Amino acid sequence: MLIDDIKIKVKAGKGGDGKSAFNTNLMSLGPVGGSGGNGGNIYFEAISDIGALHQFRNKKQFAAENGEDGRGQFVDGKDGKDLVLKVPVGTVVHFDGKDVELIKSGERVLIARGGKGGRGNFHFRSAINTSPKEIEKGTIGESWNLHLELKLIADVGLVGLPNVGKSSLLNELTNAKSKVANYHFTTLEPNLGAYYGLILADIPGLIEGAANGKGLGIKFLRHIERTRVLLHCIAADSTHPQKDYEIVRSELGNFNKKLLDKPEYILMTKSDMGTLKNFDRKAIPISIYDFDSIKSVEKLLMTLFRHDA
């Protein structure tokens, strides 16, 4: 099960308190209290594993280490260790009225800053106050309630109504192992495959009203937002191909009108079962049982790859 939308809480470390201490050695009297260490920060780091949000399914709260308190004899407390949480490339972190996106593998962003360590009494000495007892307390670290949303980053998105052969096509073109069956909603989560340098995403089938939450709803529509090109699949055995096409396009536009501006290629899937009737757009006929038709899709993908190079 792909987790692509989840809420967690993070808390950076508290800064350690400063120490009030005095030297007990003769001829070396004076304040010797050390300062507290800084609290650990919390970072998010993007990795290529699209299932990385699964770690947050059962554990919802994460905290970095607190800084150590200062000690006597000028010994400062150690800084708390930073906490680095790994999230999939394409994760959007919503918090504090802003959105932070991680779109490159290895990218690291600071999410919660640790508290600052307080100064020990040594730092408060002066000509008129040679024996200060005052210290600073460490400050608390930042704490946020986070909403993590995954939007897959793929070059090509396979879209269409349920059971039009998107998963079969992905399996044929790549080493993906998408589940295939002759009923609606076989694909319950996005599947990715790599065709040379291109990442293809099989987006679960859309139905009329998906943008308003019907069927699998908008849960997967957001995964189409970052694709560069759409391969719109329509089954050759459909009785109403024009309507099928318009339903999917309508749902894309209702969710985000910018999706309608993406380059789109129409594939007539299951072409071994018939031809599209009453459809006024040019479609590329394909069948997973027809080697030449699959080669035509591969040729299209290689054209996209060259344009991206």
C-alpha positions as CSV (number, residue, x, y, z in Angstrom):
1,M,0.0,0.0,0.0
2,L,1.5,3.3,-1.1
3,I,1.2,6.0,1.5
4,D,1.1,9.4,-0.2
5,D,-0.8,11.6,2.3
6,I,-0.1,11.7,6.0
7,K,0.2,14.0,9.0
8,I,3.0,13.9,11.6
9,K,4.4,16.1,14.3
10,V,8.1,17.0,14.7
11,K,9.9,18.7,17.5
12,A,13.5,20.0,17.3
13,G,15.7,19.7,20.4
14,K,15.7,22.2,23.3
15,G,18.9,24.1,23.9
16,G,20.8,23.1,27.1
17,D,20.8,25.5,30.1
18,G,23.9,27.4,31.1
19,K,25.7,26.5,34.3
20,S,26.4,28.7,37.3
21,A,29.6,27.6,38.9
22,F,32.7,29.0,40.5
23,N,36.3,28.0,40.5
24,T,37.3,26.4,43.8
25,N,41.1,26.5,43.1
26,L,43.0,29.0,45.1
27,M,44.4,31.9,43.0
28,S,41.9,31.1,40.3
29,L,38.6,32.3,41.7
30,G,35.8,33.4,39.5
31,P,32.9,32.1,37.4
32,V,33.5,29.0,35.4
33,G,30.0,27.9,34.3
34,G,29.8,26.5,30.8
35,S,27.1,27.1,28.2
36,G,24.5,24.7,27.1
37,G,24.6,22.9,23.8
38,N,22.3,23.8,20.9
39,G,19.3,21.5,20.3
40,G,19.3,19.2,17.3
41,N,17.7,20.3,14.1
42,I,15.2,18.3,12.0
43,Y,15.9,17.9,8.3
44,F,14.0,16.2,5.5
45,E,16.0,14.4,2.8
46,A,14.6,13.3,-0.5
47,I,15.3,9.7,-1.6
48,S,14.2,7.7,-4.7
49,D,12.0,5.2,-2.7
50,I,8.4,6.2,-3.3
51,G,7.3,4.1,-0.4
52,A,9.4,6.0,2.2
53,L,6.3,7.6,3.8
54,H,5.3,4.2,5.1
55,Q,7.6,4.8,8.1
56,F,5.1,7.4,9.3
57,R,2.1,5.0,9.3
58,N,2.4,3.9,12.9
59,K,4.8,6.5,14.4
60,K,3.5,10.1,14.2
61,Q,5.8,12.0,16.5
62,F,9.5,12.6,16.0
63,A,12.0,14.6,18.1
64,A,15.6,15.6,17.7
65,E,18.0,15.4,20.7
66,N,18.1,18.2,23.3
67,G,21.4,20.0,23.9
68,E,23.3,19.1,27.1
69,D,23.4,21.5,29.9
70,G,26.6,23.4,30.6
71,R,28.9,22.2,33.4
72,G,31.6,23.7,35.7
73,Q,35.2,24.4,34.8
74,F,34.3,26.0,31.4
75,V,32.8,22.7,30.1
76,D,30.1,23.5,27.5
77,G,27.3,21.0,26.9
78,K,27.3,19.0,23.7
79,D,24.9,19.9,20.9
80,G,22.0,17.6,20.4
81,K,22.1,15.3,17.4
82,D,20.2,16.4,14.3
83,L,17.4,14.1,13.1
84,V,17.2,13.4,9.3
85,L,13.9,12.0,8.1
86,K,13.9,10.4,4.6
87,V,11.0,11.1,2.3
88,P,10.3,10.3,-1.3
89,V,11.3,12.6,-4.1
90,G,8.2,14.6,-4.9
91,T,7.1,15.1,-1.3
92,V,5.5,18.4,-0.4
93,V,5.7,19.4,3.3
94,H,2.9,21.7,4.3
95,F,3.4,23.6,7.6
96,D,3.3,27.1,9.1
97,G,1.4,28.4,6.1
98,K,4.0,27.5,3.6
99,D,4.9,24.6,1.3
100,V,8.3,23.1,1.0
101,E,8.9,20.7,-2.0
102,L,11.7,18.2,-2.3
103,I,12.1,17.4,-6.0
104,K,15.7,16.1,-6.3
105,S,17.2,12.9,-4.8
106,G,19.6,13.9,-2.0
107,E,18.1,17.3,-1.5
108,R,17.9,18.2,2.2
109,V,15.9,21.0,3.8
110,L,15.7,22.3,7.3
111,I,12.2,21.9,8.7
112,A,12.6,22.6,12.5
113,R,15.4,24.5,14.0
114,G,16.8,23.4,17.3
115,G,16.8,25.7,20.3
116,K,19.9,27.8,21.2
117,G,22.0,26.8,24.2
118,G,22.0,29.2,27.2
119,R,25.2,31.0,28.3
120,G,26.9,30.0,31.6
121,N,27.8,32.5,34.3
122,F,31.3,32.8,32.9
123,H,29.9,34.9,30.1
124,F,28.3,37.4,32.4
125,R,31.5,38.5,34.2
126,S,32.5,42.1,34.1
127,A,34.7,44.7,35.8
128,I,31.8,45.6,38.2
129,N,30.4,42.1,38.6
130,T,33.3,39.6,39.0
131,S,31.1,36.9,40.6
132,P,28.0,36.7,38.5
133,K,25.5,34.0,39.3
134,E,23.1,34.6,36.4
135,I,22.8,32.2,33.5
136,E,20.6,31.8,30.5
137,K,18.2,29.0,30.0
138,G,18.2,27.2,26.7
139,T,15.4,28.1,24.3
140,I,13.0,25.5,23.0
141,G,13.2,24.1,19.5
142,E,10.7,24.6,16.8
143,S,7.7,22.3,16.8
144,W,5.4,21.8,13.8
145,N,2.4,19.8,12.8
146,L,3.3,18.6,9.3
147,H,1.1,17.5,6.4
148,L,3.2,15.4,4.0
149,E,1.8,15.0,0.5
150,L,3.5,12.9,-2.2
151,K,3.3,14.0,-5.8
152,L,5.1,11.6,-8.0
153,I,7.7,13.0,-10.3
154,A,7.5,11.1,-13.6
155,D,8.1,12.1,-17.2
156,V,5.1,10.3,-18.7
157,G,1.7,9.7,-17.1
158,L,-0.6,7.0,-18.3
159,V,-4.2,8.2,-17.8
160,G,-7.7,6.9,-18.8
161,L,-10.8,5.2,-17.4
162,P,-10.5,2.0,-15.4
163,N,-9.6,-1.2,-17.2
164,V,-8.3,0.3,-20.4
165,G,-4.9,-1.5,-20.3
166,K,-2.6,1.1,-18.8
167,S,-1.0,-1.4,-16.4
168,S,-0.5,-4.0,-19.2
169,L,1.2,-1.3,-21.3
170,L,3.5,-0.3,-18.5
171,N,4.5,-3.9,-17.8
172,E,5.2,-4.4,-21.5
173,L,7.4,-1.3,-21.8
174,T,9.2,-1.6,-18.6
175,N,10.2,-4.1,-15.8
176,A,7.2,-3.0,-13.7
177,K,5.1,-5.7,-12.2
178,S,1.7,-3.9,-12.1
179,K,-1.3,-6.1,-11.2
180,V,-3.5,-6.8,-14.2
181,A,-7.1,-8.1,-14.2
182,N,-10.3,-7.7,-16.2
183,Y,-12.2,-5.5,-13.7
184,H,-12.3,-1.9,-12.6
185,F,-9.7,-0.5,-10.1
186,T,-7.2,-3.3,-10.4
187,T,-4.6,-0.6,-9.8
188,L,-5.1,0.9,-6.4
189,E,-1.9,2.9,-6.3
190,P,0.4,4.5,-8.8
191,N,3.0,2.2,-10.4
192,L,6.3,3.4,-11.8
193,G,8.5,2.0,-14.5
194,A,11.6,3.1,-16.3
195,Y,12.0,3.1,-20.0
196,Y,15.7,4.0,-20.5
197,G,15.9,7.5,-19.1
198,L,12.1,8.1,-18.9
199,I,10.0,7.5,-15.8
200,L,6.5,6.2,-16.6
201,A,3.7,6.4,-14.1
202,D,0.5,4.3,-14.4
203,I,-2.2,6.4,-12.7
204,P,-5.2,4.4,-11.3
205,G,-8.3,4.8,-13.5
206,L,-10.4,7.9,-13.3
207,I,-14.2,8.0,-13.4
208,E,-16.6,10.8,-13.8
209,G,-16.6,12.9,-10.6
210,A,-13.1,11.8,-9.5
211,A,-12.1,15.5,-9.0
212,N,-15.0,15.7,-6.4
213,G,-13.9,12.5,-4.6
214,K,-15.8,9.8,-6.5
215,G,-14.1,6.4,-7.1
216,L,-10.5,6.8,-6.1
217,G,-11.1,10.5,-6.1
218,I,-8.4,13.2,-6.1
219,K,-6.1,10.8,-4.2
220,F,-4.2,10.1,-7.5
221,L,-5.0,13.1,-9.6
222,R,-2.2,15.0,-7.9
223,H,0.3,12.5,-9.2
224,I,-0.4,13.7,-12.7
225,E,0.5,17.3,-11.9
226,R,4.3,16.8,-12.3
227,T,4.3,14.6,-15.4
228,R,5.5,16.3,-18.6
229,V,3.5,14.3,-21.1
230,L,0.2,12.4,-20.9
231,L,-0.5,9.1,-22.7
232,H,-4.3,9.0,-22.8
233,C,-5.5,5.4,-23.1
234,I,-8.9,4.6,-24.6
235,A,-10.0,1.0,-25.1
236,A,-10.8,0.0,-28.7
237,D,-13.8,-2.0,-27.5
238,S,-15.5,1.0,-25.9
239,T,-19.0,1.8,-27.0
240,H,-18.6,5.5,-26.3
241,P,-14.9,6.4,-26.9
242,Q,-15.6,10.2,-27.3
243,K,-17.4,10.3,-24.0
244,D,-14.6,8.3,-22.4
245,Y,-12.1,10.8,-23.6
246,E,-14.2,13.8,-22.5
247,I,-14.8,12.3,-19.0
248,V,-11.1,12.0,-18.3
249,R,-10.2,15.4,-19.8
250,S,-13.0,17.0,-17.7
251,E,-11.7,15.5,-14.5
252,L,-8.2,16.6,-15.2
253,G,-9.4,20.2,-15.8
254,N,-11.7,20.2,-12.8
255,F,-8.7,19.3,-10.6
256,N,-6.2,21.6,-12.2
257,K,-6.7,23.4,-15.5
258,K,-3.0,23.4,-16.2
259,L,-3.2,19.7,-16.7
260,L,-5.1,20.3,-20.0
261,D,-2.0,22.2,-21.3
262,K,0.3,19.2,-21.1
263,P,1.3,17.5,-24.3
264,E,-1.1,14.6,-24.9
265,Y,-0.9,11.5,-27.1
266,I,-4.0,9.3,-27.5
267,L,-3.5,5.5,-27.5
268,M,-6.2,3.2,-28.7
269,T,-5.5,0.2,-26.4
270,K,-6.7,-3.4,-27.0
271,S,-6.6,-2.7,-30.8
272,D,-6.8,-6.5,-31.3
273,M,-10.4,-6.3,-30.1
274,G,-11.6,-3.7,-32.6
275,T,-11.3,-0.1,-33.7
276,L,-12.5,3.2,-32.3
277,K,-15.9,4.2,-33.7
278,N,-17.3,7.7,-33.6
279,F,-14.1,9.2,-32.3
280,D,-12.9,12.4,-33.9
281,R,-9.3,12.5,-32.7
282,K,-6.2,10.8,-34.0
283,A,-5.2,7.8,-31.9
284,I,-2.3,5.4,-32.1
285,P,-3.6,1.8,-32.2
286,I,-1.7,-0.5,-29.9
287,S,-2.0,-4.0,-28.5
288,I,0.3,-5.8,-26.1
289,Y,-0.1,-8.8,-28.5
290,D,1.1,-6.8,-31.5
291,F,4.9,-6.3,-31.5
292,D,4.8,-3.6,-34.2
293,S,2.3,-1.5,-32.3
294,I,4.4,-1.6,-29.1
295,K,7.4,-0.5,-31.2
296,S,5.4,2.5,-32.3
297,V,4.9,3.5,-28.7
298,E,8.6,2.9,-28.0
299,K,9.4,5.1,-31.0
300,L,7.2,7.9,-29.5
301,L,8.9,7.5,-26.1
302,M,12.4,7.7,-27.7
303,T,11.3,10.9,-29.4
304,L,10.3,12.4,-26.0
305,F,13.7,11.2,-24.6
306,R,15.6,12.9,-27.4
307,H,13.7,16.2,-26.8
308,D,14.5,15.9,-23.1
309,A,18.3,15.4,-23.7
